[in-house]
Amino acid sequence: MEKNSEKPSANQIKIKLIHSAICTNPKQRKTLCALGLTKINQVKVMPDNECIRGMIKVVSHLVQVEQ
């Protein structure tokens, strides 16, 4: 079983990269790398806190978030 198929718990969110980082500004590319998202359709399960929410807000047009 792959790690990507795990369902997030109550205090975690699932973040999926749905658009390429090409033609984005450097701050957005660094934010995606900090989230661990480097390839399209890659999914990461992260803790739901203010820091992660702020990072998602910077790249909201590139990612899809599930709770």
N, CA, C and O atoms as a Tripos MOL2 file, in Angstrom:
@<TRIPOS>MOLECULE
protein
  268   267    67     0     0
PROTEIN
NO_CHARGES

@<TRIPOS>ATOM
      1 N           0.8430   -1.1790    0.0000 N.3       1 MET1
      2 CA          0.0000    0.0000    0.0000 C.3       1 MET1
      3 C           0.8870    1.2410    0.0000 C.2       1 MET1
      4 O           1.8630    1.3130    0.7460 O.2       1 MET1
      5 N           0.5480    2.2060   -0.8310 N.am      2 GLU2
      6 CA          1.3270    3.4290   -0.9200 C.3       2 GLU2
      7 C           0.9780    4.3890    0.2080 C.2       2 GLU2
      8 O          -0.1280    4.3660    0.7490 O.2       2 GLU2
      9 N           1.9450    5.2330    0.5500 N.am      3 LYS3
     10 CA          1.6950    6.2360    1.5800 C.3       3 LYS3
     11 C           0.6960    7.2800    1.1030 C.2       3 LYS3
     12 O          -0.0220    7.8600    1.9180 O.2       3 LYS3
     13 N           0.6360    7.5300   -0.2010 N.am      4 ASN4
     14 CA         -0.2530    8.5620   -0.7340 C.3       4 ASN4
     15 C          -1.7210    8.2180   -0.5580 C.2       4 ASN4
     16 O          -2.5710    9.1070   -0.6020 O.2       4 ASN4
     17 N          -2.0330    6.9410   -0.3580 N.am      5 SER5
     18 CA         -3.4320    6.5510   -0.2350 C.3       5 SER5
     19 C          -3.9470    6.6810    1.1960 C.2       5 SER5
     20 O          -5.1160    6.4040    1.4650 O.2       5 SER5
     21 N          -3.0750    7.1010    2.1150 N.am      6 GLU6
     22 CA         -3.5030    7.2670    3.5040 C.3       6 GLU6
     23 C          -4.4950    8.4090    3.6270 C.2       6 GLU6
     24 O          -4.3830    9.4240    2.9400 O.2       6 GLU6
     25 N          -5.4520    8.2330    4.4960 N.am      7 LYS7
     26 CA         -6.4110    9.3040    4.7540 C.3       7 LYS7
     27 C          -5.8880   10.1540    5.9090 C.2       7 LYS7
     28 O          -5.3650    9.6150    6.8840 O.2       7 LYS7
     29 N          -6.0240   11.4720    5.8090 N.am      8 PRO8
     30 CA         -5.5430   12.3240    6.8930 C.3       8 PRO8
     31 C          -6.4210   12.1950    8.1360 C.2       8 PRO8
     32 O          -7.6310   11.9870    8.0400 O.2       8 PRO8
     33 N          -5.7970   12.3200    9.2860 N.am      9 SER9
     34 CA         -6.5650   12.2990   10.5280 C.3       9 SER9
     35 C          -7.2280   13.6520   10.7370 C.2       9 SER9
     36 O          -7.1380   14.5300    9.8800 O.2       9 SER9
     37 N          -7.8900   13.8200   11.8670 N.am     10 ALA10
     38 CA         -8.6800   15.0290   12.1180 C.3      10 ALA10
     39 C          -7.8270   16.2950   12.1020 C.2      10 ALA10
     40 O          -8.3080   17.3490   11.6860 O.2      10 ALA10
     41 N          -6.5890   16.2160   12.5400 N.am     11 ASN11
     42 CA         -5.7640   17.4270   12.6180 C.3      11 ASN11
     43 C          -4.7050   17.4700   11.5180 C.2      11 ASN11
     44 O          -3.6660   18.1090   11.6860 O.2      11 ASN11
     45 N          -4.9590   16.7940   10.3900 N.am     12 GLN12
     46 CA         -4.0470   16.8260    9.2640 C.3      12 GLN12
     47 C          -4.8100   17.1650    7.9840 C.2      12 GLN12
     48 O          -6.0180   16.9480    7.8870 O.2      12 GLN12
     49 N          -4.0750   17.7040    7.0020 N.am     13 ILE13
     50 CA         -4.6760   18.0160    5.7160 C.3      13 ILE13
     51 C          -3.8600   17.3500    4.6140 C.2      13 ILE13
     52 O          -2.6600   17.1180    4.7640 O.2      13 ILE13
     53 N          -4.5190   17.0520    3.5240 N.am     14 LYS14
     54 CA         -3.8730   16.4330    2.3730 C.3      14 LYS14
     55 C          -3.7360   17.4940    1.2950 C.2      14 LYS14
     56 O          -4.7170   18.1270    0.9040 O.2      14 LYS14
     57 N          -2.5010   17.6830    0.8140 N.am     15 ILE15
     58 CA         -2.1970   18.7130   -0.1750 C.3      15 ILE15
     59 C          -1.7320   18.0230   -1.4540 C.2      15 ILE15
     60 O          -0.8490   17.1670   -1.4120 O.2      15 ILE15
     61 N          -2.3240   18.3940   -2.5910 N.am     16 LYS16
     62 CA         -1.9710   17.7960   -3.8770 C.3      16 LYS16
     63 C          -1.5680   18.8900   -4.8480 C.2      16 LYS16
     64 O          -2.2910   19.8720   -5.0130 O.2      16 LYS16
     65 N          -0.4150   18.7290   -5.4920 N.am     17 LEU17
     66 CA          0.0480   19.6800   -6.4930 C.3      17 LEU17
     67 C          -0.6800   19.3980   -7.7980 C.2      17 LEU17
     68 O          -0.5620   18.3020   -8.3460 O.2      17 LEU17
     69 N          -1.4310   20.3680   -8.3040 N.am     18 ILE18
     70 CA         -2.2230   20.1480   -9.5100 C.3      18 ILE18
     71 C          -1.7310   20.9670  -10.7030 C.2      18 ILE18
     72 O          -2.1530   20.7090  -11.8310 O.2      18 ILE18
     73 N          -0.8570   21.9420  -10.4870 N.am     19 HIS19
     74 CA         -0.3020   22.7430  -11.5820 C.3      19 HIS19
     75 C           1.2100   22.8170  -11.4370 C.2      19 HIS19
     76 O           1.7440   22.7070  -10.3330 O.2      19 HIS19
     77 N           1.8820   23.0000  -12.5380 N.am     20 SER20
     78 CA          3.3380   23.0610  -12.5510 C.3      20 SER20
     79 C           3.8420   24.3570  -11.9150 C.2      20 SER20
     80 O           3.1450   25.3710  -11.8950 O.2      20 SER20
     81 N           5.0620   24.2970  -11.4000 N.am     21 ALA21
     82 CA          5.6900   25.4740  -10.8090 C.3      21 ALA21
     83 C           6.4240   26.3130  -11.8510 C.2      21 ALA21
     84 O           7.0210   27.3390  -11.5240 O.2      21 ALA21
     85 N           6.3770   25.8710  -13.1090 N.am     22 ILE22
     86 CA          7.0100   26.6330  -14.1910 C.3      22 ILE22
     87 C           6.2810   27.9740  -14.3280 C.2      22 ILE22
     88 O           5.0560   28.0330  -14.2250 O.2      22 ILE22
     89 N           7.0220   29.0190  -14.5540 N.am     23 CYS23
     90 CA          6.5030   30.3910  -14.7230 C.3      23 CYS23
     91 C           5.8820   30.9460  -13.4440 C.2      23 CYS23
     92 O           5.0510   31.8520  -13.5100 O.2      23 CYS23
     93 N           6.2640   30.4280  -12.2980 N.am     24 THR24
     94 CA          5.8560   31.0390  -11.0290 C.3      24 THR24
     95 C           7.0450   31.8240  -10.4910 C.2      24 THR24
     96 O           8.1790   31.6280  -10.9280 O.2      24 THR24
     97 N           6.7800   32.7040   -9.5490 N.am     25 ASN25
     98 CA          7.8950   33.4740   -9.0150 C.3      25 ASN25
     99 C           8.7070   32.6130   -8.0330 C.2      25 ASN25
    100 O           8.2000   31.6050   -7.5410 O.2      25 ASN25
    101 N           9.9430   32.9920   -7.7470 N.am     26 PRO26
    102 CA         10.8150   32.1720   -6.8990 C.3      26 PRO26
    103 C          10.2520   31.8970   -5.5000 C.2      26 PRO26
    104 O          10.4920   30.8300   -4.9350 O.2      26 PRO26
    105 N           9.5200   32.8370   -4.9500 N.am     27 LYS27
    106 CA          8.9440   32.6300   -3.6180 C.3      27 LYS27
    107 C           7.9500   31.4660   -3.6370 C.2      27 LYS27
    108 O           7.9200   30.6560   -2.7100 O.2      27 LYS27
    109 N           7.1460   31.3880   -4.6840 N.am     28 GLN28
    110 CA          6.1720   30.3040   -4.7880 C.3      28 GLN28
    111 C           6.8660   28.9660   -5.0010 C.2      28 GLN28
    112 O           6.4330   27.9580   -4.4440 O.2      28 GLN28
    113 N           7.9360   28.9320   -5.7960 N.am     29 ARG29
    114 CA          8.6820   27.6920   -6.0120 C.3      29 ARG29
    115 C           9.3250   27.2090   -4.7230 C.2      29 ARG29
    116 O           9.3180   26.0120   -4.4360 O.2      29 ARG29
    117 N           9.8810   28.1330   -3.9420 N.am     30 LYS30
    118 CA         10.4880   27.7570   -2.6690 C.3      30 LYS30
    119 C           9.4400   27.2600   -1.6830 C.2      30 LYS30
    120 O           9.7070   26.3530   -0.8950 O.2      30 LYS30
    121 N           8.2530   27.8470   -1.7230 N.am     31 THR31
    122 CA          7.1700   27.4050   -0.8480 C.3      31 THR31
    123 C           6.7430   25.9870   -1.1990 C.2      31 THR31
    124 O           6.5060   25.1760   -0.3030 O.2      31 THR31
    125 N           6.6400   25.6740   -2.4920 N.am     32 LEU32
    126 CA          6.2940   24.3140   -2.9020 C.3      32 LEU32
    127 C           7.3620   23.3190   -2.4540 C.2      32 LEU32
    128 O           7.0330   22.2190   -2.0120 O.2      32 LEU32
    129 N           8.6160   23.6890   -2.5610 N.am     33 CYS33
    130 CA          9.6980   22.8020   -2.1020 C.3      33 CYS33
    131 C           9.6330   22.6090   -0.5960 C.2      33 CYS33
    132 O           9.8800   21.5100   -0.1010 O.2      33 CYS33
    133 N           9.3050   23.6610    0.1320 N.am     34 ALA34
    134 CA          9.1900   23.5530    1.5900 C.3      34 ALA34
    135 C           8.0250   22.6490    1.9870 C.2      34 ALA34
    136 O           8.0780   21.9810    3.0200 O.2      34 ALA34
    137 N           6.9810   22.6290    1.1720 N.am     35 LEU35
    138 CA          5.8570   21.7210    1.4130 C.3      35 LEU35
    139 C           6.1800   20.2990    0.9630 C.2      35 LEU35
    140 O           5.4430   19.3660    1.2810 O.2      35 LEU35
    141 N           7.2760   20.1270    0.2270 N.am     36 GLY36
    142 CA          7.6590   18.8110   -0.2550 C.3      36 GLY36
    143 C           6.9780   18.4110   -1.5410 C.2      36 GLY36
    144 O           6.9140   17.2270   -1.8700 O.2      36 GLY36
    145 N           6.4700   19.3830   -2.2710 N.am     37 LEU37
    146 CA          5.7600   19.1080   -3.5190 C.3      37 LEU37
    147 C           6.6560   19.4740   -4.6970 C.2      37 LEU37
    148 O           6.9410   20.6490   -4.9300 O.2      37 LEU37
    149 N           7.0980   18.4610   -5.4360 N.am     38 THR38
    150 CA          7.9990   18.7020   -6.5500 C.3      38 THR38
    151 C           7.4380   18.2160   -7.8780 C.2      38 THR38
    152 O           7.8800   18.6750   -8.9310 O.2      38 THR38
    153 N           6.4760   17.3010   -7.8560 N.am     39 LYS39
    154 CA          5.9210   16.7480   -9.0850 C.3      39 LYS39
    155 C           4.4110   16.9060   -9.1050 C.2      39 LYS39
    156 O           3.7610   16.8860   -8.0600 O.2      39 LYS39
    157 N           3.8580   17.0610  -10.2970 N.am     40 ILE40
    158 CA          2.4050   17.1860  -10.4490 C.3      40 ILE40
    159 C           1.7410   15.8940   -9.9800 C.2      40 ILE40
    160 O           2.2570   14.8000  -10.2080 O.2      40 ILE40
    161 N           0.6080   16.0320   -9.3320 N.am     41 ASN41
    162 CA         -0.1880   14.9390   -8.7490 C.3      41 ASN41
    163 C           0.4580   14.3170   -7.5180 C.2      41 ASN41
    164 O          -0.0050   13.2810   -7.0390 O.2      41 ASN41
    165 N           1.5050   14.9200   -7.0060 N.am     42 GLN42
    166 CA          2.1200   14.4370   -5.7720 C.3      42 GLN42
    167 C           1.2650   14.8820   -4.5890 C.2      42 GLN42
    168 O           0.7760   16.0120   -4.5560 O.2      42 GLN42
    169 N           1.0890   13.9870   -3.6190 N.am     43 VAL43
    170 CA          0.2370   14.2650   -2.4660 C.3      43 VAL43
    171 C           1.0750   14.1800   -1.1930 C.2      43 VAL43
    172 O           1.8770   13.2610   -1.0290 O.2      43 VAL43
    173 N           0.8840   15.1350   -0.3060 N.am     44 LYS44
    174 CA          1.5360   15.1310    1.0030 C.3      44 LYS44
    175 C           0.4760   15.3190    2.0790 C.2      44 LYS44
    176 O          -0.4560   16.1070    1.9170 O.2      44 LYS44
    177 N           0.6260   14.5940    3.1710 N.am     45 VAL45
    178 CA         -0.2360   14.7700    4.3320 C.3      45 VAL45
    179 C           0.5630   15.5600    5.3530 C.2      45 VAL45
    180 O           1.6240   15.1260    5.8030 O.2      45 VAL45
    181 N           0.0390   16.7280    5.7130 N.am     46 MET46
    182 CA          0.7460   17.6480    6.6050 C.3      46 MET46
    183 C          -0.1320   17.9720    7.8060 C.2      46 MET46
    184 O          -1.3540   17.8380    7.7350 O.2      46 MET46
    185 N           0.4830   18.4000    8.9130 N.am     47 PRO47
    186 CA         -0.3250   18.8260   10.0550 C.3      47 PRO47
    187 C          -1.0880   20.1050    9.7240 C.2      47 PRO47
    188 O          -0.6000   20.9540    8.9780 O.2      47 PRO47
    189 N          -2.2680   20.2310   10.2760 N.am     48 ASP48
    190 CA         -3.1010   21.4130   10.0240 C.3      48 ASP48
    191 C          -2.7850   22.4540   11.0800 C.2      48 ASP48
    192 O          -3.3280   22.4260   12.1840 O.2      48 ASP48
    193 N          -1.8840   23.3880   10.7170 N.am     49 ASN49
    194 CA         -1.5400   24.4660   11.6430 C.3      49 ASN49
    195 C          -1.4110   25.7760   10.8600 C.2      49 ASN49
    196 O          -1.5190   25.7870    9.6340 O.2      49 ASN49
    197 N          -1.1830   26.8610   11.5670 N.am     50 GLU50
    198 CA         -1.1400   28.1850   10.9470 C.3      50 GLU50
    199 C           0.0010   28.3150    9.9370 C.2      50 GLU50
    200 O          -0.1580   28.9630    8.9030 O.2      50 GLU50
    201 N           1.1270   27.7140   10.2280 N.am     51 CYS51
    202 CA          2.2860   27.8020    9.3340 C.3      51 CYS51
    203 C           1.9860   27.1530    7.9930 C.2      51 CYS51
    204 O           2.2310   27.7530    6.9460 O.2      51 CYS51
    205 N           1.4700   25.9610    8.0110 N.am     52 ILE52
    206 CA          1.1390   25.2410    6.7770 C.3      52 ILE52
    207 C           0.0210   25.9550    6.0300 C.2      52 ILE52
    208 O           0.0640   26.0570    4.8040 O.2      52 ILE52
    209 N          -0.9810   26.4520    6.7550 N.am     53 ARG53
    210 CA         -2.0810   27.1900    6.1110 C.3      53 ARG53
    211 C          -1.5570   28.4390    5.3940 C.2      53 ARG53
    212 O          -2.0400   28.7730    4.3120 O.2      53 ARG53
    213 N          -0.5850   29.1260    5.9790 N.am     54 GLY54
    214 CA          0.0060   30.3000    5.3470 C.3      54 GLY54
    215 C           0.7530   29.9380    4.0790 C.2      54 GLY54
    216 O           0.6910   30.6640    3.0860 O.2      54 GLY54
    217 N           1.4610   28.8100    4.1090 N.am     55 MET55
    218 CA          2.1860   28.3470    2.9270 C.3      55 MET55
    219 C           1.2100   27.9690    1.8150 C.2      55 MET55
    220 O           1.4620   28.2400    0.6410 O.2      55 MET55
    221 N           0.0970   27.3440    2.1900 N.am     56 ILE56
    222 CA         -0.9120   26.9650    1.2030 C.3      56 ILE56
    223 C          -1.5340   28.2090    0.5720 C.2      56 ILE56
    224 O          -1.8430   28.2170   -0.6190 O.2      56 ILE56
    225 N          -1.7130   29.2440    1.3630 N.am     57 LYS57
    226 CA         -2.3030   30.4830    0.8510 C.3      57 LYS57
    227 C          -1.4290   31.1160   -0.2330 C.2      57 LYS57
    228 O          -1.9410   31.7070   -1.1840 O.2      57 LYS57
    229 N          -0.1060   30.9900   -0.0840 N.am     58 VAL58
    230 CA          0.8240   31.5540   -1.0700 C.3      58 VAL58
    231 C           0.7060   30.8360   -2.4110 C.2      58 VAL58
    232 O           0.8320   31.4630   -3.4620 O.2      58 VAL58
    233 N           0.4640   29.5230   -2.3820 N.am     59 VAL59
    234 CA          0.4210   28.7290   -3.6170 C.3      59 VAL59
    235 C          -0.9720   28.1250   -3.8380 C.2      59 VAL59
    236 O          -1.0910   27.0520   -4.4290 O.2      59 VAL59
    237 N          -1.9960   28.7850   -3.3820 N.am     60 SER60
    238 CA         -3.3660   28.2420   -3.4530 C.3      60 SER60
    239 C          -3.8250   27.9690   -4.8730 C.2      60 SER60
    240 O          -4.6610   27.0910   -5.0880 O.2      60 SER60
    241 N          -3.2990   28.7000   -5.8450 N.am     61 HIS61
    242 CA         -3.6920   28.4950   -7.2380 C.3      61 HIS61
    243 C          -2.9940   27.2920   -7.8720 C.2      61 HIS61
    244 O          -3.3300   26.9010   -8.9900 O.2      61 HIS61
    245 N          -2.0250   26.7030   -7.1680 N.am     62 LEU62
    246 CA         -1.2800   25.5560   -7.6880 C.3      62 LEU62
    247 C          -1.6210   24.2380   -7.0140 C.2      62 LEU62
    248 O          -1.2810   23.1720   -7.5260 O.2      62 LEU62
    249 N          -2.2920   24.3020   -5.8650 N.am     63 VAL63
    250 CA         -2.5410   23.0930   -5.0810 C.3      63 VAL63
    251 C          -4.0300   22.8850   -4.8340 C.2      63 VAL63
    252 O          -4.8430   23.7990   -4.9700 O.2      63 VAL63
    253 N          -4.3570   21.6410   -4.4640 N.am     64 GLN64
    254 CA         -5.7160   21.2870   -4.0640 C.3      64 GLN64
    255 C          -5.6070   20.7510   -2.6370 C.2      64 GLN64
    256 O          -4.7290   19.9370   -2.3480 O.2      64 GLN64
    257 N          -6.4860   21.1980   -1.7480 N.am     65 VAL65
    258 CA         -6.4220   20.8360   -0.3370 C.3      65 VAL65
    259 C          -7.6600   20.0530    0.0510 C.2      65 VAL65
    260 O          -8.7830   20.4460   -0.2660 O.2      65 VAL65
    261 N          -7.4450   18.9300    0.7460 N.am     66 GLU66
    262 CA         -8.5410   18.1340    1.3020 C.3      66 GLU66
    263 C          -8.3810   18.0880    2.8030 C.2      66 GLU66
    264 O          -7.2620   18.0410    3.3140 O.2      66 GLU66
    265 N          -9.4830   18.1000    3.5040 N.am     67 GLN67
    266 CA         -9.4080   18.0560    4.9610 C.3      67 GLN67
    267 C          -9.6300   16.6920    5.5130 C.2      67 GLN67
    268 O          -9.5950   16.5050    6.7290 O.2      67 GLN67
@<TRIPOS>BOND
     1     1     2 1
     2     2     3 1
     3     3     4 2
     4     3     5 am
     5     5     6 1
     6     6     7 1
     7     7     8 2
     8     7     9 am
     9     9    10 1
    10    10    11 1
    11    11    12 2
    12    11    13 am
    13    13    14 1
    14    14    15 1
    15    15    16 2
    16    15    17 am
    17    17    18 1
    18    18    19 1
    19    19    20 2
    20    19    21 am
    21    21    22 1
    22    22    23 1
    23    23    24 2
    24    23    25 am
    25    25    26 1
    26    26    27 1
    27    27    28 2
    28    27    29 am
    29    29    30 1
    30    30    31 1
    31    31    32 2
    32    31    33 am
    33    33    34 1
    34    34    35 1
    35    35    36 2
    36    35    37 am
    37    37    38 1
    38    38    39 1
    39    39    40 2
    40    39    41 am
    41    41    42 1
    42    42    43 1
    43    43    44 2
    44    43    45 am
    45    45    46 1
    46    46    47 1
    47    47    48 2
    48    47    49 am
    49    49    50 1
    50    50    51 1
    51    51    52 2
    52    51    53 am
    53    53    54 1
    54    54    55 1
    55    55    56 2
    56    55    57 am
    57    57    58 1
    58    58    59 1
    59    59    60 2
    60    59    61 am
    61    61    62 1
    62    62    63 1
    63    63    64 2
    64    63    65 am
    65    65    66 1
    66    66    67 1
    67    67    68 2
    68    67    69 am
    69    69    70 1
    70    70    71 1
    71    71    72 2
    72    71    73 am
    73    73    74 1
    74    74    75 1
    75    75    76 2
    76    75    77 am
    77    77    78 1
    78    78    79 1
    79    79    80 2
    80    79    81 am
    81    81    82 1
    82    82    83 1
    83    83    84 2
    84    83    85 am
    85    85    86 1
    86    86    87 1
    87    87    88 2
    88    87    89 am
    89    89    90 1
    90    90    91 1
    91    91    92 2
    92    91    93 am
    93    93    94 1
    94    94    95 1
    95    95    96 2
    96    95    97 am
    97    97    98 1
    98    98    99 1
    99    99   100 2
   100    99   101 am
   101   101   102 1
   102   102   103 1
   103   103   104 2
   104   103   105 am
   105   105   106 1
   106   106   107 1
   107   107   108 2
   108   107   109 am
   109   109   110 1
   110   110   111 1
   111   111   112 2
   112   111   113 am
   113   113   114 1
   114   114   115 1
   115   115   116 2
   116   115   117 am
   117   117   118 1
   118   118   119 1
   119   119   120 2
   120   119   121 am
   121   121   122 1
   122   122   123 1
   123   123   124 2
   124   123   125 am
   125   125   126 1
   126   126   127 1
   127   127   128 2
   128   127   129 am
   129   129   130 1
   130   130   131 1
   131   131   132 2
   132   131   133 am
   133   133   134 1
   134   134   135 1
   135   135   136 2
   136   135   137 am
   137   137   138 1
   138   138   139 1
   139   139   140 2
   140   139   141 am
   141   141   142 1
   142   142   143 1
   143   143   144 2
   144   143   145 am
   145   145   146 1
   146   146   147 1
   147   147   148 2
   148   147   149 am
   149   149   150 1
   150   150   151 1
   151   151   152 2
   152   151   153 am
   153   153   154 1
   154   154   155 1
   155   155   156 2
   156   155   157 am
   157   157   158 1
   158   158   159 1
   159   159   160 2
   160   159   161 am
   161   161   162 1
   162   162   163 1
   163   163   164 2
   164   163   165 am
   165   165   166 1
   166   166   167 1
   167   167   168 2
   168   167   169 am
   169   169   170 1
   170   170   171 1
   171   171   172 2
   172   171   173 am
   173   173   174 1
   174   174   175 1
   175   175   176 2
   176   175   177 am
   177   177   178 1
   178   178   179 1
   179   179   180 2
   180   179   181 am
   181   181   182 1
   182   182   183 1
   183   183   184 2
   184   183   185 am
   185   185   186 1
   186   186   187 1
   187   187   188 2
   188   187   189 am
   189   189   190 1
   190   190   191 1
   191   191   192 2
   192   191   193 am
   193   193   194 1
   194   194   195 1
   195   195   196 2
   196   195   197 am
   197   197   198 1
   198   198   199 1
   199   199   200 2
   200   199   201 am
   201   201   202 1
   202   202   203 1
   203   203   204 2
   204   203   205 am
   205   205   206 1
   206   206   207 1
   207   207   208 2
   208   207   209 am
   209   209   210 1
   210   210   211 1
   211   211   212 2
   212   211   213 am
   213   213   214 1
   214   214   215 1
   215   215   216 2
   216   215   217 am
   217   217   218 1
   218   218   219 1
   219   219   220 2
   220   219   221 am
   221   221   222 1
   222   222   223 1
   223   223   224 2
   224   223   225 am
   225   225   226 1
   226   226   227 1
   227   227   228 2
   228   227   229 am
   229   229   230 1
   230   230   231 1
   231   231   232 2
   232   231   233 am
   233   233   234 1
   234   234   235 1
   235   235   236 2
   236   235   237 am
   237   237   238 1
   238   238   239 1
   239   239   240 2
   240   239   241 am
   241   241   242 1
   242   242   243 1
   243   243   244 2
   244   243   245 am
   245   245   246 1
   246   246   247 1
   247   247   248 2
   248   247   249 am
   249   249   250 1
   250   250   251 1
   251   251   252 2
   252   251   253 am
   253   253   254 1
   254   254   255 1
   255   255   256 2
   256   255   257 am
   257   257   258 1
   258   258   259 1
   259   259   260 2
   260   259   261 am
   261   261   262 1
   262   262   263 1
   263   263   264 2
   264   263   265 am
   265   265   266 1
   266   266   267 1
   267   267   268 2
@<TRIPOS>SUBSTRUCTURE
     1 MET1         2 RESIDUE 1 A MET
     2 GLU2         6 RESIDUE 1 A GLU
     3 LYS3        10 RESIDUE 1 A LYS
     4 ASN4        14 RESIDUE 1 A ASN
     5 SER5        18 RESIDUE 1 A SER
     6 GLU6        22 RESIDUE 1 A GLU
     7 LYS7        26 RESIDUE 1 A LYS
     8 PRO8        30 RESIDUE 1 A PRO
     9 SER9        34 RESIDUE 1 A SER
    10 ALA10       38 RESIDUE 1 A ALA
    11 ASN11       42 RESIDUE 1 A ASN
    12 GLN12       46 RESIDUE 1 A GLN
    13 ILE13       50 RESIDUE 1 A ILE
    14 LYS14       54 RESIDUE 1 A LYS
    15 ILE15       58 RESIDUE 1 A ILE
    16 LYS16       62 RESIDUE 1 A LYS
    17 LEU17       66 RESIDUE 1 A LEU
    18 ILE18       70 RESIDUE 1 A ILE
    19 HIS19       74 RESIDUE 1 A HIS
    20 SER20       78 RESIDUE 1 A SER
    21 ALA21       82 RESIDUE 1 A ALA
    22 ILE22       86 RESIDUE 1 A ILE
    23 CYS23       90 RESIDUE 1 A CYS
    24 THR24       94 RESIDUE 1 A THR
    25 ASN25       98 RESIDUE 1 A ASN
    26 PRO26      102 RESIDUE 1 A PRO
    27 LYS27      106 RESIDUE 1 A LYS
    28 GLN28      110 RESIDUE 1 A GLN
    29 ARG29      114 RESIDUE 1 A ARG
    30 LYS30      118 RESIDUE 1 A LYS
    31 THR31      122 RESIDUE 1 A THR
    32 LEU32      126 RESIDUE 1 A LEU
    33 CYS33      130 RESIDUE 1 A CYS
    34 ALA34      134 RESIDUE 1 A ALA
    35 LEU35      138 RESIDUE 1 A LEU
    36 GLY36      142 RESIDUE 1 A GLY
    37 LEU37      146 RESIDUE 1 A LEU
    38 THR38      150 RESIDUE 1 A THR
    39 LYS39      154 RESIDUE 1 A LYS
    40 ILE40      158 RESIDUE 1 A ILE
    41 ASN41      162 RESIDUE 1 A ASN
    42 GLN42      166 RESIDUE 1 A GLN
    43 VAL43      170 RESIDUE 1 A VAL
    44 LYS44      174 RESIDUE 1 A LYS
    45 VAL45      178 RESIDUE 1 A VAL
    46 MET46      182 RESIDUE 1 A MET
    47 PRO47      186 RESIDUE 1 A PRO
    48 ASP48      190 RESIDUE 1 A ASP
    49 ASN49      194 RESIDUE 1 A ASN
    50 GLU50      198 RESIDUE 1 A GLU
    51 CYS51      202 RESIDUE 1 A CYS
    52 ILE52      206 RESIDUE 1 A ILE
    53 ARG53      210 RESIDUE 1 A ARG
    54 GLY54      214 RESIDUE 1 A GLY
    55 MET55      218 RESIDUE 1 A MET
    56 ILE56      222 RESIDUE 1 A ILE
    57 LYS57      226 RESIDUE 1 A LYS
    58 VAL58      230 RESIDUE 1 A VAL
    59 VAL59      234 RESIDUE 1 A VAL
    60 SER60      238 RESIDUE 1 A SER
    61 HIS61      242 RESIDUE 1 A HIS
    62 LEU62      246 RESIDUE 1 A LEU
    63 VAL63      250 RESIDUE 1 A VAL
    64 GLN64      254 RESIDUE 1 A GLN
    65 VAL65      258 RESIDUE 1 A VAL
    66 GLU66      262 RESIDUE 1 A GLU
    67 GLN67      266 RESIDUE 1 A GLN
